[in-house]
Amino acid sequence: MARKKLISMKNPRKYLILAIGILLVLVSIVIYALRISETILPAGSSPAQVQQITQKYGLDRPVIEQYSLFLFTFLPGLILLGIYATVGLKRPDFEQNLLVKVLIVVMLITNTVTMLNFFVTAHASLQDSLAAFVTSLLVAGLALANFAFLLVIWNGYKWAVWAFGIASFVLCTLKFVGLTPIIPVLFEFSAVIILVYLLRFSWEQME
């Protein structure tokens, strides 16, 4: 059984996809951290200092421009990791049903949108309070964890279902408390319930 699971991973190109994906995500996180650290406004900054930092780092430009380097490394990294998990790590003894796959793809997209939204708006929340900044990063981190859990569920592992359910509950709670519009939160929560319901048809085949 173990030998069969490794058959689909012998192709070195799949390891290359995994390595490049991880590298891009790690590089993007470093880029993001540097961007945040260099654009933090010191406490008690004068209007002149604020204007200087704004002009130097383009804080008045659209967020897509401000975080372009982060986005151009983070998104390709996620895509490569998704390709590796859905194709390169595919178990020959297990196949999720089509509805589950479609729902997982939809939730991968929604969690990616959540990640990007809270990553790029975290800097603005830092001007309000440190707690708001930490909450934004926590939500983005939970969405990233959910992205990984969904890929593991795709390959048929039960533990990821429990981990995804817990992370999603915490994520939805934080978004609700943070005054995120109720409709997107209800959509995400409903999608989790539907996914768990659909997984009951393949639960016995999952490990």
N, C-alpha and C positions, 0 to 999 in steps of 0.2 A: 504493500500500500504506500509506504513512504517513498519507495523507488518510483512509483507511478507519479506521485505528486511532484517529483523533481524533474520529470521528463521535459515538461514545458519550460523549464528554467535553464536548460543547458545551453541555449543559444546565447553567446556572449553579447550580442547586440541588445538583448533585453536587460542585461546587467548594465550596459552602457547607458541605456535610456533611464534606468533607475538612478545611476550615479549622477548623470547630468541633471535630472529632475531634482534630486536632493541638493546638489550644489547650487542650482539656481534659486531654490527656495531659501537656502541658508544665506546666500549672497544678498538676496532681496531683503532679508530681515536685517542684515548688517547695514545695508543702504538706508533702510527705514529708520533704524535706531540713530544713525548719524544725522539724518535729516531732522529728526525730532530734537536731538541734543543741540544742534547748532542754531535752531530757530526758536528755542525757548526764550521768552522775554524775561529778563531779570525783574525781581520784585521791585516795585517803585520806579519802573522805567519812565523817563520823561517822554513827552510826545516826540521830541527830536530823535531819541533813541529808538522808539517804536518805528518811526518813519524810516530811519536808517536801516534797521533790520528788515523791514518790509521790502524796501527797495533792493537790498543786497541779495535776499533769498527769494524774491518774487512772491511774497505772501499774499499779494493782491491779485495774483494770476489764478485762473481756474485750477481746481485741485488736480485735475488730470495732468496739467502741465507741471504743477509742483511735484507730483509724485510719479512722473513719467518713467524715470529710471527704475523705481521700485516696481511699477506695474509691468514693465517690459521684461523683468526678470522673474517676478513672482508668478504671473499668469502662465508663462510657458513652462515654468517648473511644475505647477499644479497639473497642467495638461499632460506632461510627460509622466508624472507619477500616476495619473489616471489611466494612461495607456498601458503602463507597466502592470498595474493591478488588475485591469480588466482583460488584458490579452496575455501579457507575459507571465502572469502568476495564475493563469486559469487552471483550475483543477480538472483533470480528465475524468474524474469519477463523480463530478457534480455539475449541475447546470441549473441556475435560477430560472424561474419562469419569466415569460416576457413582461407581464404586468409589473412584477417586482423590479425588473431591470429599468423599465421606463420610469417608474416612480423614483428609483435611486438616481437616475440621470437628472430628473427634475430637481431633486433635493440636493444633488451636488451643485447644480447651478444656483439654487437659492442660498445655499451656505456660502458659496463663493461670493455672491453679491453682498451677503452680510459681512463677510470678512473685509472686503474692499471698502464698504461703506463705513465700518467702524474704524478701520485702520486710517483712512484718510481724514476722518472727522475727529480723531482722537486729539490731534494737536489743538484744535479749536476748543475742545472741552477742557484742555489743560489750563486755558486762560480762566475758566470758571472755577475749577477746583481740582485738586489732585485726585480726589475720590472719583470724580467724573471721568478723568483720564484713565485711571486704573480700571474702572468699569468698562470703558470702551475697549481697552486692550483685552480684558477678560472675555468679553463677548466675541471679539474677533478670534481669540485663541480657542474658545469653545467651538466656534464655527469651523475652524481649521481641524480641530479634533474630530468633529462630526464628519468632515470630508474624508478623513482617514478611516473612521469606523464604517462609513457607507461602502467604501471600497473593500473592506474586510467582509462585510455582509454579502457583497456581490459574490465573494468566493466561498460563502457558505459556512461561516463560523458563528456559533451561537453567542459566544461571549461578547462579540461586537454589538449584538442586538441590545443586550443589557446596558453596555457602555453608552451606546448611542441614545437609548431611551433616557438615561440619567442626565447625560450632557444636554440633550434637547430640552428636558424639563427645566434645568438650571438656566439654559440660554433663553428660553421663552419667558421665564420669570424675570430675568434681568432686563430683557427688552420691554416687558410690560411695565415694570417698576420705573424704567427709564423713559416712560411716556412715549414709547414707540406706538404708532397707530395700531389699534386693536385688530383690524382685519388681517394684516400680514402675520401677526402673532398667531391668530386663530388658524390661519392657513397652514403655518408651519406645524402647529400642534396637531391639527387634523391629519396632516400628511404622515406624521409619526405614527398615529393610531392606525391609519390605513395600511402603512407598511408592515407594522407588527401583525395586523390581521391577515394580510396576504402571505406573510412568511409561514403561517401555520400549515400551509399546503406542502411546504418543503422542509418543515422543521425536523422531521425524522431523518432526513438525508444530511442535515447539517451537522457539523462536529462541534 
